[in-house]
Amino acid sequence: MGGTGTVKGPPDMADISGGVTTEAPTAAAALTANTAAMNRVGTALDVLVTPGAKQMNGLNFGIYGA
């Protein structure tokens, strides 16, 4: 027994990984700069989202010392 088929439809999910790395004299300064940079990334990605689609979500946050 065998068979073939094709399914077509709009994608309903995209998994994108990325990030921003910021170095600053203090963790607070790095956090402020990193927040601004990630907001710019989010704004840039918003133009790619289909109107009416669910919003993007997800967060991974880390602070690493030198």
N, CA, C and O atoms as a Tinker XYZ file with bonds, in Angstrom:
   264  protein
     1  N      0.847000   -1.154000    0.000000    73     2
     2  CA     0.000000    0.000000    0.000000    64     1     3
     3  C      0.899000    1.225000    0.000000    63     2     4     5
     4  O      1.930000    1.230000    0.673000    81     3
     5  N      0.536000    2.241000   -0.726000    73     3     6
     6  CA     1.317000    3.474000   -0.775000    64     5     7
     7  C      0.443000    4.616000   -1.224000    63     6     8     9
     8  O     -0.701000    4.426000   -1.637000    81     7
     9  N      0.992000    5.784000   -1.138000    73     7    10
    10  CA     0.244000    6.957000   -1.575000    64     9    11
    11  C      1.098000    8.199000   -1.474000    63    10    12    13
    12  O      2.152000    8.191000   -0.838000    81    11
    13  N      0.653000    9.240000   -2.087000    73    11    14
    14  CA     1.325000   10.532000   -2.003000    64    13    15
    15  C      0.275000   11.608000   -1.815000    63    14    16    17
    16  O     -0.904000   11.402000   -2.106000    81    15
    17  N      0.705000   12.732000   -1.335000    73    15    18
    18  CA    -0.225000   13.842000   -1.149000    64    17    19
    19  C      0.530000   15.136000   -0.988000    63    18    20    21
    20  O      1.739000   15.147000   -0.758000    81    19
    21  N     -0.185000   16.205000   -1.111000    73    19    22
    22  CA     0.380000   17.536000   -0.942000    64    21    23
    23  C     -0.566000   18.356000   -0.083000    63    22    24    25
    24  O     -1.781000   18.352000   -0.282000    81    23
    25  N      0.005000   19.042000    0.854000    73    23    26
    26  CA    -0.780000   19.919000    1.713000    64    25    27
    27  C     -0.223000   21.322000    1.546000    63    26    28    29
    28  O      0.986000   21.538000    1.637000    81    27
    29  N     -1.104000   22.263000    1.302000    73    27    30
    30  CA    -0.684000   23.654000    1.166000    64    29    31
    31  C     -1.512000   24.511000    2.106000    63    30    32    33
    32  O     -2.709000   24.288000    2.285000    81    31
    33  N     -0.851000   25.498000    2.705000    73    31    34
    34  CA    -1.541000   26.423000    3.590000    64    33    35
    35  C     -0.574000   27.471000    4.079000    63    34    36    37
    36  O      0.641000   27.319000    3.957000    81    35
    37  N     -1.110000   28.516000    4.622000    73    35    38
    38  CA    -0.228000   29.565000    5.127000    64    37    39
    39  C      0.517000   29.089000    6.375000    63    38    40    41
    40  O     -0.038000   28.338000    7.177000    81    39
    41  N      1.757000   29.517000    6.542000    73    39    42
    42  CA     2.485000   29.135000    7.757000    64    41    43
    43  C      1.818000   29.776000    8.975000    63    42    44    45
    44  O      1.305000   30.893000    8.902000    81    43
    45  N      1.834000   29.054000   10.087000    73    43    46
    46  CA     1.215000   29.607000   11.283000    64    45    47
    47  C      2.209000   29.852000   12.401000    63    46    48    49
    48  O      1.829000   30.260000   13.499000    81    47
    49  N      3.497000   29.601000   12.123000    73    47    50
    50  CA     4.490000   29.805000   13.162000    64    49    51
    51  C      5.861000   30.016000   12.554000    63    50    52    53
    52  O      6.212000   29.394000   11.551000    81    51
    53  N      6.618000   30.879000   13.154000    73    51    54
    54  CA     8.014000   31.066000   12.775000    64    53    55
    55  C      8.836000   31.097000   14.053000    63    54    56    57
    56  O      8.470000   31.768000   15.018000    81    55
    57  N      9.921000   30.389000   14.059000    73    55    58
    58  CA    10.810000   30.348000   15.209000    64    57    59
    59  C     12.097000   31.047000   14.805000    63    58    60    61
    60  O     12.863000   30.537000   13.988000    81    59
    61  N     12.328000   32.220000   15.384000    73    59    62
    62  CA    13.492000   33.021000   15.042000    64    61    63
    63  C     14.301000   33.244000   16.309000    63    62    64    65
    64  O     13.759000   33.630000   17.344000    81    63
    65  N     15.586000   33.001000   16.218000    73    63    66
    66  CA    16.472000   33.246000   17.358000    64    65    67
    67  C     17.414000   34.390000   17.009000    63    66    68    69
    68  O     17.905000   34.484000   15.884000    81    67
    69  N     17.655000   35.233000   17.956000    73    67    70
    70  CA    18.573000   36.348000   17.756000    64    69    71
    71  C     18.829000   37.017000   19.079000    63    70    72    73
    72  O     18.264000   36.635000   20.104000    81    71
    73  N     19.658000   37.989000   19.053000    73    71    74
    74  CA    19.934000   38.679000   20.298000    64    73    75
    75  C     20.793000   39.902000   20.086000    63    74    76    77
    76  O     21.234000   40.205000   18.978000    81    75
    77  N     21.010000   40.584000   21.176000    73    75    78
    78  CA    21.820000   41.792000   21.200000    64    77    79
    79  C     22.803000   41.644000   22.347000    63    78    80    81
    80  O     22.438000   41.212000   23.440000    81    79
    81  N     24.036000   42.000000   22.092000    73    79    82
    82  CA    25.058000   41.987000   23.135000    64    81    83
    83  C     25.540000   43.415000   23.345000    63    82    84    85
    84  O     25.882000   44.110000   22.387000    81    83
    85  N     25.565000   43.842000   24.579000    73    83    86
    86  CA    25.978000   45.205000   24.904000    64    85    87
    87  C     27.020000   45.164000   26.006000    63    86    88    89
    88  O     26.856000   44.469000   27.009000    81    87
    89  N     28.088000   45.912000   25.809000    73    87    90
    90  CA    29.101000   46.074000   26.851000    64    89    91
    91  C     29.046000   47.505000   27.351000    63    90    92    93
    92  O     28.956000   48.443000   26.559000    81    91
    93  N     29.100000   47.673000   28.668000    73    91    94
    94  CA    29.056000   48.996000   29.276000    64    93    95
    95  C     29.792000   48.936000   30.611000    63    94    96    97
    96  O     30.067000   47.852000   31.126000    81    95
    97  N     30.108000   50.100000   31.167000    73    95    98
    98  CA    30.835000   50.129000   32.443000    64    97    99
    99  C     30.069000   49.495000   33.606000    63    98   100   101
   100  O     30.675000   48.962000   34.536000    81    99
   101  N     28.734000   49.556000   33.549000    73    99   102
   102  CA    27.921000   48.965000   34.620000    64   101   103
   103  C     26.820000   48.102000   34.006000    63   102   104   105
   104  O     26.455000   48.256000   32.840000    81   103
   105  N     26.310000   47.197000   34.823000    73   103   106
   106  CA    25.197000   46.354000   34.358000    64   105   107
   107  C     23.972000   47.211000   34.052000    63   106   108   109
   108  O     23.244000   46.927000   33.100000    81   107
   109  N     23.737000   48.247000   34.840000    73   107   110
   110  CA    22.580000   49.116000   34.611000    64   109   111
   111  C     22.685000   49.822000   33.268000    63   110   112   113
   112  O     21.697000   49.923000   32.540000    81   111
   113  N     23.871000   50.310000   32.936000    73   111   114
   114  CA    24.066000   50.986000   31.651000    64   113   115
   115  C     23.911000   50.008000   30.495000    63   114   116   117
   116  O     23.336000   50.347000   29.461000    81   115
   117  N     24.419000   48.803000   30.670000    73   115   118
   118  CA    24.277000   47.780000   29.623000    64   117   119
   119  C     22.811000   47.400000   29.447000    63   118   120   121
   120  O     22.350000   47.221000   28.320000    81   119
   121  N     22.084000   47.277000   30.540000    73   119   122
   122  CA    20.662000   46.940000   30.468000    64   121   123
   123  C     19.879000   48.015000   29.719000    63   122   124   125
   124  O     19.035000   47.701000   28.879000    81   123
   125  N     20.157000   49.269000   30.020000    73   123   126
   126  CA    19.467000   50.370000   29.350000    64   125   127
   127  C     19.745000   50.349000   27.852000    63   126   128   129
   128  O     18.824000   50.462000   27.042000    81   127
   129  N     21.016000   50.204000   27.485000    73   127   130
   130  CA    21.386000   50.178000   26.069000    64   129   131
   131  C     20.823000   48.942000   25.371000    63   130   132   133
   132  O     20.362000   49.020000   24.232000    81   131
   133  N     20.863000   47.809000   26.057000    73   131   134
   134  CA    20.374000   46.559000   25.469000    64   133   135
   135  C     18.855000   46.602000   25.256000    63   134   136   137
   136  O     18.347000   46.111000   24.248000    81   135
   137  N     18.147000   47.191000   26.212000    73   135   138
   138  CA    16.696000   47.323000   26.088000    64   137   139
   139  C     16.342000   48.169000   24.869000    63   138   140   141
   140  O     15.436000   47.821000   24.112000    81   139
   141  N     17.051000   49.273000   24.680000    73   139   142
   142  CA    16.797000   50.137000   23.522000    64   141   143
   143  C     17.091000   49.391000   22.219000    63   142   144   145
   144  O     16.339000   49.507000   21.252000    81   143
   145  N     18.181000   48.630000   22.197000    73   143   146
   146  CA    18.539000   47.886000   20.985000    64   145   147
   147  C     17.506000   46.806000   20.674000    63   146   148   149
   148  O     17.116000   46.641000   19.518000    81   147
   149  N     17.060000   46.069000   21.692000    73   147   150
   150  CA    16.065000   45.021000   21.456000    64   149   151
   151  C     14.725000   45.612000   21.042000    63   150   152   153
   152  O     14.000000   45.001000   20.257000    81   151
   153  N     14.385000   46.783000   21.554000    73   151   154
   154  CA    13.158000   47.442000   21.114000    64   153   155
   155  C     13.235000   47.798000   19.634000    63   154   156   157
   156  O     12.241000   47.689000   18.916000    81   155
   157  N     14.416000   48.226000   19.172000    73   155   158
   158  CA    14.586000   48.521000   17.743000    64   157   159
   159  C     14.462000   47.244000   16.917000    63   158   160   161
   160  O     13.873000   47.266000   15.836000    81   159
   161  N     15.004000   46.142000   17.404000    73   159   162
   162  CA    14.881000   44.860000   16.704000    64   161   163
   163  C     13.408000   44.457000   16.627000    63   162   164   165
   164  O     12.927000   44.059000   15.566000    81   163
   165  N     12.699000   44.560000   17.738000    73   163   166
   166  CA    11.280000   44.204000   17.761000    64   165   167
   167  C     10.464000   45.053000   16.800000    63   166   168   169
   168  O      9.585000   44.540000   16.107000    81   167
   169  N     10.750000   46.343000   16.755000    73   167   170
   170  CA    10.047000   47.240000   15.834000    64   169   171
   171  C     10.316000   46.842000   14.388000    63   170   172   173
   172  O      9.408000   46.845000   13.557000    81   171
   173  N     11.566000   46.501000   14.091000    73   171   174
   174  CA    11.910000   46.081000   12.728000    64   173   175
   175  C     11.200000   44.782000   12.357000    63   174   176   177
   176  O     10.766000   44.627000   11.216000    81   175
   177  N     11.074000   43.853000   13.295000    73   175   178
   178  CA    10.392000   42.589000   13.019000    64   177   179
   179  C      8.884000   42.764000   12.910000    63   178   180   181
   180  O      8.222000   42.006000   12.201000    81   179
   181  N      8.334000   43.755000   13.603000    73   179   182
   182  CA     6.890000   43.991000   13.547000    64   181   183
   183  C      6.397000   44.231000   12.129000    63   182   184   185
   184  O      5.268000   43.865000   11.802000    81   183
   185  N      7.216000   44.836000   11.284000    73   183   186
   186  CA     6.781000   45.115000    9.912000    64   185   187
   187  C      6.659000   43.827000    9.092000    63   186   188   189
   188  O      6.027000   43.823000    8.036000    81   187
   189  N      7.253000   42.749000    9.568000    73   187   190
   190  CA     7.195000   41.474000    8.858000    64   189   191
   191  C      5.993000   40.628000    9.251000    63   190   192   193
   192  O      5.670000   39.660000    8.562000    81   191
   193  N      5.329000   40.976000   10.345000    73   191   194
   194  CA     4.213000   40.183000   10.857000    64   193   195
   195  C      2.956000   40.497000   10.046000    63   194   196   197
   196  O      2.641000   41.661000    9.800000    81   195
   197  N      2.256000   39.465000    9.641000    73   195   198
   198  CA     1.009000   39.619000    8.902000    64   197   199
   199  C     -0.029000   40.322000    9.769000    63   198   200   201
   200  O     -0.227000   39.939000   10.923000    81   199
   201  N     -0.697000   41.347000    9.231000    73   199   202
   202  CA    -1.741000   42.012000   10.018000    64   201   203
   203  C     -2.777000   40.999000   10.524000    63   202   204   205
   204  O     -3.218000   40.126000    9.777000    81   203
   205  N     -3.148000   41.124000   11.764000    73   203   206
   206  CA    -4.120000   40.222000   12.359000    64   205   207
   207  C     -3.503000   38.961000   12.950000    63   206   208   209
   208  O     -4.194000   38.182000   13.605000    81   207
   209  N     -2.208000   38.755000   12.724000    73   207   210
   210  CA    -1.544000   37.570000   13.267000    64   209   211
   211  C     -1.302000   37.766000   14.762000    63   210   212   213
   212  O     -1.318000   38.887000   15.270000    81   211
   213  N     -1.083000   36.674000   15.434000    73   211   214
   214  CA    -0.753000   36.756000   16.849000    64   213   215
   215  C      0.573000   37.500000   16.994000    63   214   216   217
   216  O      1.422000   37.482000   16.103000    81   215
   217  N      0.719000   38.140000   18.120000    73   215   218
   218  CA     1.940000   38.882000   18.357000    64   217   219
   219  C      3.100000   37.947000   18.650000    63   218   220   221
   220  O      2.926000   36.801000   19.063000    81   219
   221  N      4.281000   38.481000   18.420000    73   219   222
   222  CA     5.492000   37.734000   18.753000    64   221   223
   223  C      5.637000   37.670000   20.265000    63   222   224   225
   224  O      5.207000   38.576000   20.979000    81   223
   225  N      6.237000   36.606000   20.740000    73   223   226
   226  CA     6.501000   36.518000   22.161000    64   225   227
   227  C      7.747000   35.696000   22.400000    63   226   228   229
   228  O      8.216000   34.975000   21.519000    81   227
   229  N      8.262000   35.810000   23.572000    73   227   230
   230  CA     9.434000   35.054000   23.969000    64   229   231
   231  C     10.478000   35.975000   24.554000    63   230   232   233
   232  O     10.604000   37.130000   24.146000    81   231
   233  N     11.221000   35.465000   25.505000    73   231   234
   234  CA    12.244000   36.275000   26.145000    64   233   235
   235  C     13.259000   35.358000   26.800000    63   234   236   237
   236  O     12.909000   34.381000   27.462000    81   235
   237  N     14.500000   35.687000   26.603000    73   235   238
   238  CA    15.590000   35.035000   27.308000    64   237   239
   239  C     16.537000   36.149000   27.715000    63   238   240   241
   240  O     17.000000   36.913000   26.868000    81   239
   241  N     16.823000   36.244000   28.991000    73   239   242
   242  CA    17.603000   37.361000   29.505000    64   241   243
   243  C     18.775000   36.825000   30.293000    63   242   244   245
   244  O     18.611000   35.915000   31.107000    81   243
   245  N     19.954000   37.373000   30.065000    73   243   246
   246  CA    21.110000   36.944000   30.825000    64   245   247
   247  C     22.103000   38.074000   31.012000    63   246   248   249
   248  O     22.249000   38.935000   30.145000    81   247
   249  N     22.779000   38.068000   32.139000    73   247   250
   250  CA    23.856000   39.013000   32.412000    64   249   251
   251  C     25.098000   38.188000   32.716000    63   250   252   253
   252  O     25.088000   37.315000   33.584000    81   251
   253  N     26.152000   38.480000   31.995000    73   251   254
   254  CA    27.394000   37.733000   32.149000    64   253   255
   255  C     28.520000   38.696000   32.477000    63   254   256   257
   256  O     28.694000   39.704000   31.791000    81   255
   257  N     29.269000   38.405000   33.493000    73   255   258
   258  CA    30.390000   39.253000   33.882000    64   257   259
   259  C     31.653000   38.861000   33.150000    63   258   260   261
   260  O     31.814000   37.722000   32.713000    81   259
   261  N     32.541000   39.822000   33.025000    73   259   262
   262  CA    33.816000   39.561000   32.351000    64   261   263
   263  C     34.827000   39.022000   33.326000    63   262   264
   264  O     35.964000   38.742000   32.944000    81   263
